[in-house]
Amino acid sequence: MLDIKKYDEEHLPGDNEKKEVVSFLYEHLDQYGDVEPDIERSVDYSLNLRKSFGGFILTATDDGKMLGAVVVNGTGMKGYIPENILVYIATHKDARGKGIGKKLMERAISEANGDIALHVEPDNPARFLYEKYGFTNKYLEMRYKREKA
């Protein structure tokens, strides 16, 4: 039976649980992920372990095996930018297509206080899940990257 657990600044995961979330996301985000230090920083922000606006983490497990995870960071920008950004959502490679991502998305939407933004690559198949839940592409994101000296 799928168990979805929420972590936040009032309900912190243990060190091993936090490491498991970071490792899980690194492995199961595939080409759409980031390096582990960046994932860990986002996890720390969601738990308010670094100066931040908080957020939360959701994990989905079955019989102790992690099958999915979500990281949502608070933005502190109500009104002009959504209050939350869904930074990561991933399902175990062997458990995709079984509704775990859907359950995590529904829970993340219900747990978030306010609107939610997310970034998704145009070729990421998860894009269709997001659209199914009402996420729209309102803006074209542009980024300026500083050259490293």
C-alpha positions in Angstrom: 0.0 0.0 0.0 1.3 3.4 -1.0 2.2 5.7 2.0 2.7 9.4 1.3 4.6 11.2 4.0 5.1 15.0 4.3 8.2 16.7 5.7 8.5 20.3 6.5 10.3 22.6 9.1 8.0 21.2 11.8 8.4 17.6 10.8 12.0 17.1 9.7 13.3 13.9 8.1 16.3 12.2 9.7 19.7 12.6 8.1 19.4 9.2 6.4 15.8 10.0 5.1 17.0 13.3 3.7 20.0 11.7 1.9 17.6 9.0 0.5 15.4 11.7 -0.9 18.3 13.5 -2.5 19.8 10.3 -4.0 16.4 9.1 -5.2 15.7 12.4 -7.0 19.2 12.4 -8.5 18.7 8.9 -9.9 15.1 9.1 -11.0 14.9 12.5 -12.5 17.1 11.2 -15.4 18.2 13.9 -17.9 15.7 16.4 -16.4 17.5 16.5 -13.0 20.3 18.4 -11.4 23.5 17.5 -9.5 23.1 16.2 -6.0 24.4 19.4 -4.2 21.7 21.5 -6.0 19.0 19.0 -5.2 20.2 18.9 -1.5 20.1 22.8 -1.4 16.5 22.7 -2.7 15.6 20.1 0.0 17.2 22.3 2.7 15.3 25.3 1.5 12.0 23.4 1.6 12.7 22.4 5.2 13.9 25.9 6.1 17.4 24.5 7.0 18.8 27.4 5.0 17.3 30.9 5.2 14.2 30.5 3.0 10.5 30.8 2.8 10.2 27.1 3.6 8.1 24.6 1.7 7.7 20.9 2.0 8.8 17.4 0.7 6.5 14.5 0.0 7.7 10.9 -0.3 5.8 7.9 -1.6 6.8 4.6 -0.2 5.5 1.0 -0.4 6.8 -1.5 2.1 9.7 0.8 2.9 10.8 1.3 -0.7 10.8 4.9 -2.0 8.7 5.1 -5.2 8.3 8.8 -5.6 9.3 12.2 -4.2 8.3 15.9 -4.5 10.1 19.0 -3.4 8.2 22.3 -3.2 9.9 25.6 -2.2 8.1 28.7 -0.9 8.9 31.8 -2.9 7.6 34.5 -0.6 6.3 36.3 -3.6 2.5 36.2 -3.4 0.6 38.2 -6.0 3.2 38.7 -8.7 4.8 35.3 -8.7 3.2 32.1 -7.4 3.8 31.5 -3.7 5.3 28.0 -4.4 7.6 26.4 -6.9 7.4 22.7 -7.5 11.1 22.1 -7.9 11.3 18.4 -8.3 8.9 15.5 -8.8 10.0 12.0 -9.7 8.7 8.5 -9.8 10.9 5.4 -9.5 11.8 4.1 -13.0 10.3 0.7 -12.3 7.0 2.2 -10.9 6.1 4.7 -13.7 2.6 4.5 -15.2 1.1 3.2 -12.0 -0.5 6.5 -10.8 2.2 7.4 -8.2 3.1 10.7 -9.9 -0.6 11.5 -10.1 -1.1 10.9 -6.4 2.0 12.9 -5.5 0.8 15.8 -7.7 -2.7 15.8 -6.1 -1.2 15.8 -2.6 1.3 18.6 -3.5 -1.5 20.8 -4.8 -3.6 20.2 -1.7 -0.6 20.8 0.7 0.6 24.0 -1.0 -0.6 27.3 0.4 -1.3 29.4 -2.7 -0.4 29.1 -6.4 2.3 26.8 -7.7 4.8 27.3 -10.6 7.1 24.7 -12.1 9.6 24.5 -14.9 9.5 21.7 -17.4 11.5 20.9 -20.5 9.3 20.9 -23.6 10.2 17.2 -24.4 9.6 15.9 -20.8 6.7 13.4 -20.8 5.7 14.7 -17.3 4.5 17.9 -19.0 1.3 16.1 -19.9 0.7 15.3 -16.2 1.1 18.9 -15.3 -1.2 20.1 -18.0 -3.8 17.5 -16.8 -3.8 19.3 -13.4 -4.3 22.7 -14.9 -0.7 24.0 -15.2 -0.4 26.3 -18.2 2.4 27.8 -20.0 1.9 31.5 -19.3 5.4 32.8 -20.0 8.4 31.9 -22.0 11.3 31.7 -19.5 14.5 33.4 -20.4 17.7 33.2 -18.4 20.9 35.2 -18.4 23.9 33.0 -17.5 27.0 34.8 -16.3 30.3 33.5 -17.7 32.5 32.0 -15.1 35.9 33.6 -14.9 
